[in-house]
Amino acid sequence: MVNVVVTQCCFLPSVLERVDFHTMANNSKHHTSDIAGNQLIVRRGQPFTLTLHLMLPLNPDLHSLIMVAETGEFPSEDQGTKSSFAIQNFATQRSATLKAQWRAEPQSNSTPLTVAIFPPANTPIGEYRLSVQHGDKETLLGTLVVLFNPWCPDDAVFLPDESERQEFVMNEQGTIYRGSGNYITSSSWDLAQFEDDMVEICLKILNMSHKHMEDPAEDVSARCDPVYVGRVVSAMINSDDDHGILVGKWAGSFWGGVSPHHWNGSHAILRKWYDTHCFPVRYGQCWVFAGVMCSVLRLLGIPCRIITNYLSAHDTNKNLLIDVYHTDYGVWPIPSKDSVWNYHVWVEGWMRRLDLADNGKYDGWQVLDPTPQEKSDGVYCCGPAPVSAILNGDTHIKYDVPFVFAEVNADCVDWLVKADGSKVKIFSDTKRVGQNISTKSVGSTKRLDITDTYKHRDGRSTCSTYHIPERGVTHYESSLIKICPHTGSEKERTVFESAISNKSTDREEEGKGGMGEETEETEEETTETGEETGETGEETEEDTKETGEETEETEEETKETGEETEKESRGGEDVNPPRLPVSMQFEEVRPAGQTLCRTITSWTGSD
């Protein structure tokens, strides 16, 4: 990248002698002085100044100066990647373009001439070439980098609170929470978003995306939208289907690379990727993916924070359920691709969602997940999904809201598969998934629980009676089991039912604001109804008299240690991980009024 700190730049000797970019002063005003002291880096929607040293006083009849700002390989005024603006009679005259129009305001009518340049709040981010035209000649003045501006009210990433801007944009030290919901651990992560070479690296990330490879002109134009940029970065952090940064590995040896636990910061990973000509770095897991993405978004000017969700569901068939199958005697085991991890880490980016609503309903924090789990629009990326949409069960909203909703709200359903192929729902846990959702507090290292922003969790314990098949000597009989799970609030269940309804009646309509339109799935999604077959309310079991002493089974509690249990990933398809037992107690109702405490064990894995 060419620096602009060449204060003695000679050109057009009859009019201009040199130009000063006031790099240090401009960078300080634009909160970019920590990035680099010798490179002009400004934020859109905010003016920066330069001084034109003229050989003669400017005569508008003889010396019409037109400044040109352009970015990308194919700059175009129609696409907002080129803007021409004239300084004439010490007033700004604009070109006819309607998109991303820059402007200039002279600060005086004396020589040298100081001019304030205004990049609009909707200009695409990236590296710009700034030149001046005089007659039929055009001379390059230098280059500058334009970033998103969370300090500007007109920018889509505007964040009103200064303390939050300092935390989510300027802070280079992050905290990532891991472990388990019952034993939360934390570790520091060096975000290092303001290292000297981070600008070049982050712009390289954008230029290596598959969207840029397919249509560079359209891609550069779309960089005006943080929604689009967020999706591109989410796809580029992993390397599953592009020239991305990290290779994920959850099982086996880490030959050819290093263990994900080796990393404690983003810069070493990004620098290695850049220095090896965009060869993927080995290896990462969810917290590494999230840490690197947070660094990139903060450098680009998008407020970002790292989020940990404990007991995080991975719903592979988009039915908002985590299905586990138990088979009858003689029935071949049926594996489930759904899983529940002891924790999973993603990021949130702050931005407006004018593509969804004009009233700000879906503005604010948006989930972005760079870990390759499921494809979105044919690419391994996720989001941005509005947290407010997840809270309210608006699963028809783009992008990837059903998947993230399931991560924090899915019901865990156990099925019994009988020899004739029928399935009976034997248990449904509505509370287990989505616990202690955590992030770093503003201005401190304390953990902040933000579960209430994702789900309505003020709940109560309710009891329901189900027919639970019980294994006999030669056949299955049925006995009444009283299940007492902690199901959450009525509001939470209402939201879940609304999400199911939205999912079954609406398809996500993807517009131009994201990476492209998501292709509608042609295969029909079938939701298992869980209706118990053969149950008409009539009791068919024969009461058997207990002859021995009733013994209470001891529940085995497995304490999660915070070390992530490894899973295998092949081509992005998650394979069921090793699982840790999570026991749940039930009360069996006996005809004689006696009760027997029983333990039924379900399972979870770790991400």
N, C-alpha and C positions, 0 to 999 in steps of 0.2 A: 504494500500500500504506500502511495506517495504522500509524504508529509507536506503540510502547507506552510511550514515555518520558513519560507524563503522570502524574507522581507525585502531583499533587493532583487526584484524581478523586473527586468527591463523589457519594454515592448512599446510599440507605437510611439516612437520618440517625439512625434509632433504633438501628442496629446498627453499620454501617461508616462510617468517615470517609473513608479513602483507602487506596490500595494502592501499594506500591513494588515494581517489577519487578527492581531491582538489575541493570540491563541490562549495564553495563560488567563487573561481577564475573561474571555468568553467561556472557557472551560469552567472557570470558577462559578460564573453565574448560572451555568447550565448543569451544575453538579456532576461534572465529568472530569474534574482535575485529578481525581484519584486514579483514573484510567490511564492517562498519559499526559505528560506535560508539554510535549512537542507536536501534538497532533490535534487538529481542530475537530472536536466532537461536540455536537450541539443536539438539543432536544427540540422536536417539532412543536409548533405553536408558540415559540418564544424567540424573540429577535436576537441576533448577534451582530456585532459591528465590524466593519472593516474600513480602512482609510485609503483613499485613492490619492496619490501624489501626482498632481497634474503639472504638466509643463507650462500650460497657459490656463487662464480662467475658462471655465466651460461655457461655450457659446452654443445654445441649443440649436441655432440655425446652421451651425457649421459642424458641431461635434455632438451628434446624438449617440449616447452610449447605451447599449442594450446588454444586459447581463443575462446569462443562460445557465440554469441549473439542470443537470440531467443525470440519470442513474440507469444502470443496466446496459446490456449490449444493443438494445433496440429502443432507445428513448422515444417517447411519443407524448405529445400534449394531450391527445385524446385519452390515453391511459394514465395520465397523471405522472409519468416518469420523466417529463421534460417541461420546463417552464421558462418563458422569456419575459423579462420585465425591464422596462426602459427607465432611465433617469433623465428627465427632460424638463426644463424650466423648474428644476428642483421639486418636481412632483412626479409621482409614480404613474406610469402608463402601463396598463396590463395587456397581455396578449389575449386572444379570443378564447383560450381554453377555459373550460368550466370546471375542470378537476385539478385539485392540488396546485392552485395558482400561488406562486411566490410573489412577494412584493418588496419594494425597497423604499425607504423613507430617508431622504437627506437630513442630516442633523444640523447643517449650516450651509450657507452659500459662499463660504470662503474656501481658499485653497491652503492646505490640502482638504479634500472633500471626504467627510466621514459619513458613512451610509449605514443605516440599520436594515438588515436583511431579515425578512420574516418567512421562514418555512411554514406553510399552513399546518394546522393540527391534524389534517388527514393525509399528509404526504407520505408516500411509502418510505419505510426506513431503509437504510443501506448507505453505501458509499456514493457520493455525488462528485461530479466534476463541475467546477464553477469557472465560467469563462466570460469574456467580454467581447462584444462585437462593435466595431467601428467601421462604418461603410461596408465594404465587402470583405473585411478581414475579421478573423476571430482568433483570440489568443487565450490560452488556458491560464487562469490565475492560480489554480491549485485544486486540491481535493479536500473534502470534509466528510464526516460521517454524521448521519442524522438518526437519532434514536427516538423511541416512544418517550412521552413526557407525562409522568404521573403528577407533576406540579401544575399542569395546564388544564383548566376546567373544560376546555373544548376537546381535549384528547380523550379517546375511548378508554384509556387506562387511568384516568384521573382518580387519585386517592386523596380525599379531603384532609385527612389527619396527618400532620407533619411527623408525629412520632411513629406512625405506621409506615410512612414513606421511608423514614430512616431505618426501620426494621426490615421491611420487605423489599427494599430496593438497594439501600446503601450498606447494610450490614453484611460483612464478608464471613462471619462466623455463624454457622448453623448448628442445630441440635436435632438428632434423629432418634426417635424412640423405638425400641425393639423389645425383645423379651416376650412376655405374655400378659394377658389382661390382669392376671393376679400377681405378676411379678414384673413390673415395667422397668426396663433399663434404658439408659440414655447414653449417647456417645456424641462427641463433637464431630462436626464435619466442616472442613475448610472450604468454603464456597469459592473464594479467590476470584470473584468475578471481575476485579479491577486490575488483574495482572497485565503487564505491558502488552502481551500478545493476544489477549482475550478478544479484542475487537476483530482482528484478522481471523481468528479461529471460529468465532460465532458467525461471521459473514460467510465463511467457507462452509459451515454447516448448512446454511440456507441455500447456497449455490450447489451443493451436492445432493439436494433432495430430488426425488423422482419427479416432482412437479416442475422443478426448474429444468430438468433434463427434457421433459416432454414439451414444455412451452415456456421458454425463459422470459419472453415479453410479458405474458399473462401472469407468470409467477411473481416477477418483480413488481408489477402493478398491484397485485393482491396483497403485497406486504404492508399496505396501509392499514390493514385490518388485523388486530391482535388475535382474533378468533382463528383466522387463517394461519398466522405465524405460529400460534400455539399448537395447531394440529401438525404443521410441518416439523416443528421441533420434537413433538412427541414421537413422530415416526422416525426421526433421525437419531435419537438417543440410542435406540436399539438397532441392530444390524440384520434383522431377520430377512428383510426384503429390499434392502437398499445399501448404500455406502455408509451406513450408520456407525456409531461410535463404539458401542459395547456389544459383546457376545454374552448372552446369558447362559449360565450353567448351574444346575441344582443338584447334580449327582455325579458320583465317580471322582476320578482324580482331576486335578486342574493342570494336567500336563500341557505344555505349550503356552502357559500363561501363569497367572497368580490367582490365589483364592480371593473371592470377593471381600473377605475379611481383611485382606492386605491393604485395601484402600482406606484413606481417612480424609480425602479431599478430592476436588474435581479437577484441579489444574493439571496434575500429573497425567490423568487419563486423557484430557482434551489435548494436551501438548503432545502426548505419544501418538494419538490419532492423527494429528496435523503433521507431525514430523515424518510419519511413515506413509505419507501420501494417501491418507484416509483409509488405512487398513484397520479393521476393527480390533479393539483392545479386548484381551481375554483376562479376566472374566468378571461378570457383575451379577448381582441379584437385585431385588426390588429397591432396597434402600440406596444402592449405588446408582441405579438408573435415576431415581428421584433426586438424589443429591446433585448429579451432573445437570439434570434439566433445570433445577432451581438456579444454578449458576448462570446458565445460558439465558434464561428469561430475565433475571435481574440485570444482567449486562445489557440486554436489549431494551430495558426500561419497563418491563411488565412486572408489577408487584407480584411476588411469589412467596409461598411458604410450603414447608414439607409437612405432610400429614401421615399419621400412622393409624390404621384401623385394625383393632384386635378382633380375632375370630372373624376373618374376612372371607366371604363366600366367593367362589368362582363358578358362576352359572354358565354352563357351556351351551345349553339348548334354549336359552332365552325364555324360559317359562317361569322365572322368578322363584324357582324352587331348587333346593339341593336334595337330589334324590339318592337314596341308598337302598340297595336291593338285598333282601335276605331270601334265600331259596329253600324250598321244601326238600325233603329227602328225595334223591334221585333226579333233582333238577340241577342242571349245569349252572355254576355261579355266573351271575350277570354283573360285570364291572360297571361302575359309574364314572363318567368323566367329570362329574361335579365334585367339588372339594371345598373344604373349609380350612383356611390357613390360620395358624396361631396369630399371625399378623401380616399385614401387607402395607406397603408404603407407596404413596403417590404425591403429587403436588397440587396446590391450588394456585391459579392465576387470577388476578383481579382485572375485570374488564366489563364494559357495557355490552349488552346483547341486543342491539337494535335490530338484528336479524330475526329476533324472536318476538319482541314486544316494544312498543313505543313508550310505554308507561314505566319502564324500569323494573318490571316485575321480575325479570330474570338477570338483572345486572348484579355485579358483585363477584364473589368468589366462584370460580369454575374449576371443576376437577379435570386434571390432565394427568394421564398415566402413561409413562413411557415404557413400562415393563411389557414385553410382548406376550399378551394373553389371548386375545381374540382380535380378529381383523375388523376394521372399520373402513368401509369403502374400499375393500380389497387390500388394505395396508394395515400392518400392525401398529396401530396408534389408538388413542382413546381420549375423547373429549374435544373441546371443552364442554363439560356437562354442568349446567347451573346447579349449585348446591340448593338453591331455593326450589328448583324443580324436583330434586331428589327428596327434599323434606315433604313436599306436597304430593308426591306420587305422580307427577306429570311425566309419565314415561313416553308420551308421544313427542316430547321436545327433543331436538337435536342438541348435542351429539352424544350418542351412547348412554343416554340416561337410564334405559332399562338395565344395562350391565352394571353400572355403578349403583343403582338402586338395589339390585340384588346383592351386591357386595356388603351392604350395610343392613339390609332388611329381609333377605330371603328366608322363607320358611324351610326348615330341615325336615324332610319327610322320609320315614322308613316304610318300605313296602315289603310285603311277603309275596313272593312269586310262587304260585302253586304249579303242580304238575300239568294242569290243563292250560297253562299260560296266563291265567287270570291273576290279577294283582289286588291285594288287600292292603289298605293303609293301616299300619299298626301303630304309628306314632307320628305326631307332628309337633315340632318344637318351633314356636314363633318368636322366641326371645333370644336364642343363643347368638345369632349372627349380629355383628356390629356393636362392639363394646369399647368403651374408653377411647373414643376417637381423639387423638392427641396431636398437639403442635406446640411449638415454642411460644412462650408469652412475649409480648412486645416489651422490649427494654430490659429483659431479664432472662435467666436460664430456667425459670420455673416452667413446669408442664402446664399447658392450658387444655382442659377437656372441652371439646367442641361437639360432643355427641348430639347435643340439642339442636345444632344447626342442620344435622342430617336426618334426625328422626325424632318422633314424639315418644319419649322414653319414660314419662312419669306413669308408671304402670301399677298393676295390682295383680295378685295371684288369683287365678280362677281355676275351677275344677270342672272337668268334663268326663263323661263316662263313655268308653269305647269298648268294642268287642275285640279283644286281643287273642289271636290264636295261640294256643299253648301246646307245646310238643308232648304227645302221649307216647305210649309204647308202640302202637301199631297205626295210629291215625291222629289227626289234629282235632281237638275239641276246643270249645270256646268258653271263656270265663270273663266275667265283667271286671274290668280294670279301671280304677278311678285315677285319672291322670291330673296332676296338680302342677303344671308348669307355670312359670312366671311369664305371662303372655304380653305384658305391656299394656298401655292405655287403650281405651276405646278409640281414641283419636288415631293412634298408631295403626290399629287394625282397619279403621275406616280408610286411611291413606293407602294401606296395602291392598285392600279390595279395589280401591279406585285405580291403583297402578295396574292391577291385573286386568281391570276393565279397559283401561287405556291401551294396554299392550295388545289386547285381543281385538280391539276395534279400529285402531289407528296404526298406520305405518309412519315411520319417521320420514318427513319430507325434507330432503337436503337441498339447500340453495347454494348460491354462489359464494356465500360467506365462508364456507369451509373448504376442504381440499377437493370438493367436487360432490356431485350427487351420489348418494349411496344407492347402490343397485338394490331393487326390491327382490327379496328372496322369493323364488318361485315355489319352493317346496313348502308345503303346509306344515305349520308348527302345531303339533298336537300336544295338548295339555292333559296330563293325566288327572282324571277326575277324583281319584281316590275314593270313589264310592265303594263301599264294602259290598261284595257280592254275597247273595244268599242270606242277607240279614233283613228280616221283615219285622223285627221287634219281638219275635217269638223266640223264646229261649229253648235251645235244642240240647244243651249239655245236660248230662246226668250228674247230679251232685255226688261226689265221692267223699266218703267219710275218712277223715284224717286219722291214721292209727299211730303215727309216730310223733315225736316231739317236734313242734315247729321251730325251725332254726332261722335266724335272720342272716341273710347273706351280707357279707361285709363288702361295702363299696370300696373299690380300689381307685384312689384319686391319683392321677398322674400330674406331678408338678412340672410345668413347662419351665425350661431353664433359660430361654431366650436365645439359645443356639438354634438357628433355622434348620429344620429337617429338610433334607434335600429332595428335590423332585427332578424328574427328567423332562426335558423339552425337546421335541423333535419337530422341526419345521413349524414351531410355534404352538403345536398341539400339546396341551398339558396332559400328562399321564398321572393317574392317581398316586399321590405321595404315600410314604410310610405314615401311619396314623397313630395318634396318641389317644388313649381312651378318655372320654369324658362321660362320667356316669350320671344317670338321672334316676330318681327314685319314684316308684309308683306304689299305690296302695291297692291291693287286691281285695275286692269285696267278696266275702264268703256268705253263703246262704244263712248260716247260723248266726250271722252278725259278728263273727270273729274276723279279725284283719291280720294280714301278713304283709310286712314290709318287704318289697322286692326291689331288686336293682336291675335295670336294663341299661346296657352300655351302648352308646353310640360313639362315633369316632370323629376326630379332626386331624388335620395335617398341619404342617408349618410351611410358610412361604419362604 
